[in-house]
């Protein structure tokens, strides 16, 4: 075999190898999470209800719909955990818990509806309400996954929608930073009163009212030295 033939074969092999090279993956950093520098007291406890998947359009009917149902159910339970992790990592909050339903005594309650959930797109309708019944957030968040999220190289991987969770956590923190000391104290006491009403409604129901939208509003607070109130406070702190 002469030199010209060998060079031709070598050229063809190198061309094939070049064609098989993977396209470089560009890594886009998600919105950075705002992490606590100087602690802001009091630390509010947060309750996150399992997300609703009622906003998702059924994938077909019959058998196809039954296949997707457990997937959507798993997402509704898993996605709030990712949000919880972001909130904990930020360092701005007290206990952050995920529960099967809304907590009537939560200092800060987060609920969300999954509007879109695919490998490439995620959209959530998020609502955040404090114990006074004041809405902090009522917004739709959307995010498109970057190719780097599914990179073969583990060093290039990132959570597909981490930017979305960071934006939610950052917006909640920004709302918190706008509160006065009086607002913060009122939220903590209102949460305790809701808890007290759940334990002994005959003693504390008069401090609560329901508005036309069905939201519980705090209309007053017992004296700080109220004996029943102090007992409830000790029970809450022991939990």
TORSEDREN-132690 format. One record per residue (C-alpha): residue in three letters; x, y, z. Coordinates in nm, 2 decimals, decimal comma. Layout:
BEGIN
@vovex->ALA x->X y->Y z->Z
...
// end
This chain:
BEGIN
@vovex->UNK x->0,00 y->0,00 z->0,00
@vovex->UNK x->0,16 y->0,33 z->-0,11
@vovex->UNK x->0,20 y->0,65 z->0,10
@vovex->UNK x->-0,08 y->0,83 z->-0,09
@vovex->UNK x->-0,34 y->0,56 z->0,00
@vovex->UNK x->-0,23 y->0,57 z->0,37
@vovex->UNK x->-0,26 y->0,94 z->0,38
@vovex->UNK x->-0,61 y->0,93 z->0,23
@vovex->UNK x->-0,73 y->0,67 z->0,49
@vovex->UNK x->-0,58 y->0,87 z->0,77
@vovex->UNK x->-0,75 y->1,18 z->0,65
@vovex->UNK x->-1,09 y->1,00 z->0,63
@vovex->UNK x->-1,06 y->0,86 z->0,97
@vovex->UNK x->-0,97 y->1,20 z->1,12
@vovex->UNK x->-1,27 y->1,35 z->0,95
@vovex->UNK x->-1,50 y->1,09 z->1,10
@vovex->UNK x->-1,36 y->1,14 z->1,44
@vovex->UNK x->-1,41 y->1,52 z->1,41
@vovex->UNK x->-1,77 y->1,46 z->1,32
@vovex->UNK x->-1,83 y->1,25 z->1,63
@vovex->UNK x->-1,70 y->1,52 z->1,86
@vovex->UNK x->-1,98 y->1,65 z->2,09
@vovex->UNK x->-2,09 y->2,01 z->2,07
@vovex->UNK x->-1,95 y->2,21 z->2,36
@vovex->UNK x->-2,21 y->2,28 z->2,63
@vovex->UNK x->-2,24 y->2,63 z->2,75
@vovex->UNK x->-2,32 y->2,66 z->3,12
@vovex->UNK x->-2,55 y->2,95 z->3,22
@vovex->UNK x->-2,55 y->3,04 z->3,58
@vovex->UNK x->-2,90 y->3,07 z->3,74
@vovex->UNK x->-3,00 y->3,37 z->3,94
@vovex->UNK x->-2,78 y->3,37 z->4,25
@vovex->UNK x->-2,94 y->3,30 z->4,58
@vovex->UNK x->-2,93 y->3,59 z->4,82
@vovex->UNK x->-2,76 y->3,44 z->5,13
@vovex->UNK x->-2,80 y->3,60 z->5,47
@vovex->UNK x->-2,52 y->3,83 z->5,59
@vovex->UNK x->-2,65 y->4,00 z->5,90
@vovex->UNK x->-2,93 y->3,79 z->6,06
@vovex->UNK x->-3,27 y->3,95 z->6,05
@vovex->UNK x->-3,47 y->3,87 z->6,37
@vovex->UNK x->-3,72 y->3,72 z->6,43
@vovex->UNK x->-3,66 y->3,42 z->6,20
@vovex->UNK x->-4,00 y->3,33 z->6,06
@vovex->UNK x->-4,09 y->2,96 z->6,04
@vovex->UNK x->-4,22 y->2,86 z->5,69
@vovex->UNK x->-4,47 y->2,59 z->5,60
@vovex->UNK x->-4,48 y->2,47 z->5,24
@vovex->UNK x->-4,78 y->2,27 z->5,13
@vovex->UNK x->-4,74 y->1,99 z->4,88
@vovex->UNK x->-4,78 y->2,16 z->4,54
@vovex->UNK x->-5,11 y->2,12 z->4,35
@vovex->UNK x->-5,09 y->1,97 z->4,00
@vovex->UNK x->-5,44 y->2,07 z->3,90
@vovex->UNK x->-5,29 y->2,33 z->3,67
@vovex->UNK x->-5,14 y->2,06 z->3,45
@vovex->UNK x->-5,32 y->1,97 z->3,13
@vovex->UNK x->-5,40 y->1,59 z->3,13
@vovex->UNK x->-5,16 y->1,41 z->2,89
@vovex->UNK x->-5,42 y->1,24 z->2,67
@vovex->UNK x->-5,70 y->1,02 z->2,81
@vovex->UNK x->-5,74 y->0,67 z->2,93
@vovex->UNK x->-5,42 y->0,47 z->2,96
@vovex->UNK x->-5,19 y->0,76 z->2,88
@vovex->UNK x->-5,35 y->0,97 z->3,15
@vovex->UNK x->-5,31 y->0,69 z->3,40
@vovex->UNK x->-4,94 y->0,66 z->3,31
@vovex->UNK x->-4,87 y->1,03 z->3,37
@vovex->UNK x->-5,08 y->1,06 z->3,69
@vovex->UNK x->-4,82 y->0,91 z->3,93
@vovex->UNK x->-4,55 y->1,12 z->3,77
@vovex->UNK x->-4,74 y->1,44 z->3,83
@vovex->UNK x->-4,81 y->1,32 z->4,19
@vovex->UNK x->-4,44 y->1,26 z->4,25
@vovex->UNK x->-4,36 y->1,61 z->4,12
@vovex->UNK x->-4,61 y->1,77 z->4,35
@vovex->UNK x->-4,43 y->1,61 z->4,64
@vovex->UNK x->-4,07 y->1,66 z->4,52
@vovex->UNK x->-4,07 y->2,02 z->4,39
@vovex->UNK x->-4,15 y->2,18 z->4,72
@vovex->UNK x->-3,86 y->2,00 z->4,88
@vovex->UNK x->-3,62 y->2,17 z->4,63
@vovex->UNK x->-3,77 y->2,50 z->4,72
@vovex->UNK x->-3,74 y->2,42 z->5,09
@vovex->UNK x->-3,37 y->2,34 z->5,03
@vovex->UNK x->-3,31 y->2,68 z->4,87
@vovex->UNK x->-3,49 y->2,87 z->5,15
@vovex->UNK x->-3,28 y->2,68 z->5,41
@vovex->UNK x->-2,96 y->2,75 z->5,22
@vovex->UNK x->-3,04 y->3,12 z->5,21
@vovex->UNK x->-3,02 y->3,14 z->5,59
@vovex->UNK x->-3,30 y->3,39 z->5,63
@vovex->UNK x->-3,56 y->3,17 z->5,80
@vovex->UNK x->-3,63 y->2,95 z->6,10
@vovex->UNK x->-3,77 y->2,61 z->6,05
@vovex->UNK x->-3,88 y->2,53 z->5,69
@vovex->UNK x->-4,12 y->2,24 z->5,66
@vovex->UNK x->-4,31 y->2,07 z->5,38
@vovex->UNK x->-4,65 y->1,93 z->5,47
@vovex->UNK x->-4,94 y->1,76 z->5,30
@vovex->UNK x->-5,16 y->2,06 z->5,34
@vovex->UNK x->-5,16 y->2,43 z->5,45
@vovex->UNK x->-5,07 y->2,50 z->5,81
@vovex->UNK x->-5,33 y->2,74 z->5,96
@vovex->UNK x->-5,08 y->2,85 z->6,23
@vovex->UNK x->-4,78 y->2,91 z->5,99
@vovex->UNK x->-4,60 y->3,23 z->6,03
@vovex->UNK x->-4,54 y->3,22 z->5,65
@vovex->UNK x->-4,74 y->2,98 z->5,43
@vovex->UNK x->-4,63 y->2,89 z->5,08
@vovex->UNK x->-4,86 y->2,72 z->4,83
@vovex->UNK x->-4,80 y->2,66 z->4,46
@vovex->UNK x->-4,98 y->2,52 z->4,15
@vovex->UNK x->-4,77 y->2,34 z->3,88
@vovex->UNK x->-4,88 y->2,49 z->3,55
@vovex->UNK x->-4,61 y->2,33 z->3,33
@vovex->UNK x->-4,36 y->2,06 z->3,40
@vovex->UNK x->-4,15 y->1,90 z->3,14
@vovex->UNK x->-3,78 y->1,81 z->3,10
@vovex->UNK x->-3,73 y->2,16 z->2,95
@vovex->UNK x->-3,99 y->2,39 z->3,10
@vovex->UNK x->-4,13 y->2,45 z->3,44
@vovex->UNK x->-4,40 y->2,71 z->3,54
@vovex->UNK x->-4,53 y->2,75 z->3,89
@vovex->UNK x->-4,80 y->2,98 z->4,03
@vovex->UNK x->-4,67 y->3,06 z->4,38
@vovex->UNK x->-4,86 y->3,23 z->4,66
@vovex->UNK x->-4,71 y->3,33 z->4,99
@vovex->UNK x->-4,93 y->3,45 z->5,28
@vovex->UNK x->-4,83 y->3,54 z->5,64
@vovex->UNK x->-5,02 y->3,47 z->5,96
@vovex->UNK x->-5,20 y->3,81 z->5,94
@vovex->UNK x->-5,36 y->3,70 z->5,61
@vovex->UNK x->-5,14 y->3,95 z->5,42
@vovex->UNK x->-5,02 y->3,82 z->5,07
@vovex->UNK x->-4,65 y->3,86 z->5,01
@vovex->UNK x->-4,64 y->3,70 z->4,67
@vovex->UNK x->-4,89 y->3,59 z->4,41
@vovex->UNK x->-4,69 y->3,54 z->4,09
@vovex->UNK x->-4,62 y->3,30 z->3,81
@vovex->UNK x->-4,26 y->3,18 z->3,78
@vovex->UNK x->-4,12 y->3,03 z->3,46
@vovex->UNK x->-3,79 y->2,87 z->3,37
@vovex->UNK x->-3,63 y->2,69 z->3,08
@vovex->UNK x->-3,38 y->2,43 z->3,15
@vovex->UNK x->-3,03 y->2,47 z->3,02
@vovex->UNK x->-2,85 y->2,20 z->2,82
@vovex->UNK x->-2,59 y->2,19 z->3,10
@vovex->UNK x->-2,84 y->2,04 z->3,34
@vovex->UNK x->-2,83 y->1,72 z->3,14
@vovex->UNK x->-2,46 y->1,71 z->3,06
@vovex->UNK x->-2,29 y->1,38 z->3,06
@vovex->UNK x->-2,00 y->1,53 z->3,26
@vovex->UNK x->-2,11 y->1,55 z->3,62
@vovex->UNK x->-1,90 y->1,86 z->3,68
@vovex->UNK x->-2,11 y->2,06 z->3,43
@vovex->UNK x->-2,44 y->1,95 z->3,57
@vovex->UNK x->-2,67 y->2,19 z->3,75
@vovex->UNK x->-3,03 y->2,16 z->3,87
@vovex->UNK x->-3,24 y->2,23 z->3,55
@vovex->UNK x->-3,46 y->2,49 z->3,73
@vovex->UNK x->-3,25 y->2,61 z->4,02
@vovex->UNK x->-3,28 y->2,96 z->3,89
@vovex->UNK x->-3,66 y->2,95 z->3,94
@vovex->UNK x->-3,63 y->2,83 z->4,30
@vovex->UNK x->-3,37 y->3,10 z->4,37
@vovex->UNK x->-3,59 y->3,37 z->4,23
@vovex->UNK x->-3,88 y->3,26 z->4,45
@vovex->UNK x->-3,66 y->3,25 z->4,76
@vovex->UNK x->-3,51 y->3,59 z->4,67
@vovex->UNK x->-3,85 y->3,75 z->4,62
@vovex->UNK x->-3,98 y->3,62 z->4,96
@vovex->UNK x->-3,66 y->3,76 z->5,12
@vovex->UNK x->-3,72 y->4,10 z->4,95
@vovex->UNK x->-4,07 y->4,11 z->5,09
@vovex->UNK x->-3,94 y->4,02 z->5,43
@vovex->UNK x->-3,69 y->4,30 z->5,42
@vovex->UNK x->-3,97 y->4,56 z->5,37
@vovex->UNK x->-4,14 y->4,47 z->5,70
@vovex->UNK x->-4,11 y->4,70 z->6,00
@vovex->UNK x->-4,03 y->4,56 z->6,34
@vovex->UNK x->-4,39 y->4,61 z->6,44
@vovex->UNK x->-4,50 y->4,40 z->6,14
@vovex->UNK x->-4,26 y->4,12 z->6,23
@vovex->UNK x->-4,37 y->4,11 z->6,59
@vovex->UNK x->-4,74 y->4,11 z->6,48
@vovex->UNK x->-4,68 y->3,81 z->6,24
@vovex->UNK x->-4,52 y->3,60 z->6,52
@vovex->UNK x->-4,80 y->3,68 z->6,77
@vovex->UNK x->-5,07 y->3,63 z->6,51
@vovex->UNK x->-4,93 y->3,28 z->6,43
@vovex->UNK x->-4,94 y->3,19 z->6,80
@vovex->UNK x->-5,29 y->3,31 z->6,82
@vovex->UNK x->-5,40 y->3,09 z->6,53
@vovex->UNK x->-5,23 y->2,80 z->6,70
@vovex->UNK x->-5,41 y->2,88 z->7,03
@vovex->UNK x->-5,74 y->2,90 z->6,85
@vovex->UNK x->-5,68 y->2,55 z->6,70
@vovex->UNK x->-5,62 y->2,41 z->7,05
@vovex->UNK x->-5,89 y->2,61 z->7,25
@vovex->UNK x->-6,13 y->2,79 z->7,02
@vovex->UNK x->-6,37 y->2,87 z->7,30
@vovex->UNK x->-6,10 y->3,09 z->7,46
@vovex->UNK x->-5,95 y->3,25 z->7,15
@vovex->UNK x->-6,21 y->3,25 z->6,87
@vovex->UNK x->-6,31 y->3,60 z->6,95
@vovex->UNK x->-5,97 y->3,73 z->6,84
@vovex->UNK x->-6,03 y->3,59 z->6,49
@vovex->UNK x->-6,26 y->3,68 z->6,20
@vovex->UNK x->-6,32 y->3,55 z->5,85
@vovex->UNK x->-6,33 y->3,81 z->5,57
@vovex->UNK x->-6,56 y->3,78 z->5,25
@vovex->UNK x->-6,28 y->3,58 z->5,08
@vovex->UNK x->-6,28 y->3,32 z->5,35
@vovex->UNK x->-5,94 y->3,43 z->5,48
@vovex->UNK x->-5,89 y->3,42 z->5,86
@vovex->UNK x->-5,80 y->3,77 z->5,99
@vovex->UNK x->-5,66 y->3,85 z->6,34
@vovex->UNK x->-5,88 y->4,12 z->6,50
@vovex->UNK x->-5,70 y->4,14 z->6,83
@vovex->UNK x->-5,45 y->3,98 z->7,07
@vovex->UNK x->-5,48 y->3,86 z->7,43
@vovex->UNK x->-5,27 y->4,03 z->7,70
@vovex->UNK x->-4,92 y->3,89 z->7,71
@vovex->UNK x->-4,97 y->3,78 z->8,07
@vovex->UNK x->-5,29 y->3,59 z->7,99
@vovex->UNK x->-5,24 y->3,25 z->8,16
@vovex->UNK x->-5,41 y->3,04 z->7,89
@vovex->UNK x->-5,21 y->3,23 z->7,62
@vovex->UNK x->-4,89 y->3,16 z->7,81
@vovex->UNK x->-4,97 y->2,79 z->7,84
@vovex->UNK x->-5,03 y->2,77 z->7,47
@vovex->UNK x->-4,70 y->2,95 z->7,40
@vovex->UNK x->-4,51 y->2,69 z->7,61
@vovex->UNK x->-4,68 y->2,40 z->7,41
@vovex->UNK x->-4,59 y->2,57 z->7,08
@vovex->UNK x->-4,22 y->2,62 z->7,19
@vovex->UNK x->-4,19 y->2,26 z->7,30
@vovex->UNK x->-4,29 y->2,13 z->6,96
// end
